[in-house]
Amino acid sequence: MNWPWRKRFDAKPILDRYIDRDFDLFACGADAPSLVTIRQFESTIGFRLPRDFVDFSVSPLGGIYIAVKEALWPRPKEYEV
């Protein structure tokens, strides 16, 4: 549901300000799925996805993943945790 009091915002200025070379950022960009692709997927799974999720998924930021570079924050080795 798209709540009437929730404003859409442009995330790019926030990402530009806080995501520097210490981070890796991955997102769909120009490869984001089309609305038609999403609707076909919904037909396959048998239900509709939430509108906010669909709106985000078809945007250039869909599928966003941000991680600090391993040199700055090493990942634990197997069985270390």
C-alpha positions in Angstrom: 0.0 0.0 0.0 1.3 3.4 -0.8 0.5 5.5 2.3 -0.7 9.0 1.5 1.5 10.7 4.1 4.7 8.9 2.9 6.6 11.2 0.5 8.8 9.8 -2.2 12.4 10.9 -2.0 15.4 10.9 -4.2 18.0 8.6 -2.5 20.9 9.8 -4.8 21.9 12.8 -2.7 22.0 10.6 0.5 24.1 8.0 -1.2 26.4 10.6 -2.7 26.9 12.1 0.7 27.5 9.0 2.8 28.6 6.2 0.5 32.2 6.8 -0.3 35.1 4.7 -1.5 35.0 2.7 1.7 31.8 1.0 0.5 30.7 -1.1 -2.4 27.3 -0.4 -3.7 25.4 -2.7 -6.1 21.9 -2.0 -7.5 19.9 -2.9 -10.6 20.6 0.4 -12.3 19.6 0.2 -16.0 19.0 -3.5 -15.6 16.1 -3.1 -13.2 13.2 -5.4 -14.1 10.3 -3.9 -16.0 6.8 -3.7 -14.6 5.8 -6.3 -17.2 8.4 -8.7 -15.8 7.2 -8.1 -12.3 3.6 -8.8 -13.3 4.7 -12.0 -15.1 6.5 -13.1 -11.9 3.4 -12.3 -9.8 1.4 -14.4 -12.2 3.8 -17.3 -11.8 3.8 -17.1 -8.0 0.1 -16.6 -7.8 -0.1 -13.3 -5.8 0.6 -9.6 -6.1 3.7 -8.1 -4.5 3.3 -5.0 -2.3 3.1 -1.8 -4.4 6.0 -0.2 -2.5 8.2 -3.2 -3.2 7.3 -3.2 -6.9 7.9 0.6 -7.2 11.4 0.1 -5.6 12.2 -3.0 -7.6 11.6 -1.3 -11.0 13.7 1.7 -9.9 17.5 2.0 -10.6 18.1 1.4 -6.9 16.1 -1.9 -6.9 18.0 -4.8 -5.3 20.4 -2.3 -3.6 23.2 -3.9 -1.6 25.8 -1.8 0.3 28.8 -3.3 2.0 31.8 -1.9 3.7 35.0 -3.0 1.9 36.6 -6.1 3.5 39.9 -4.3 3.9 38.2 -2.0 6.4 35.9 -4.6 8.1 37.2 -8.1 7.5 34.6 -10.8 7.3 34.8 -13.6 9.9 36.4 -16.8 8.8 34.5 -20.0 9.0 34.0 -21.1 12.6 35.3 -17.9 14.1 32.0 -16.6 15.3 
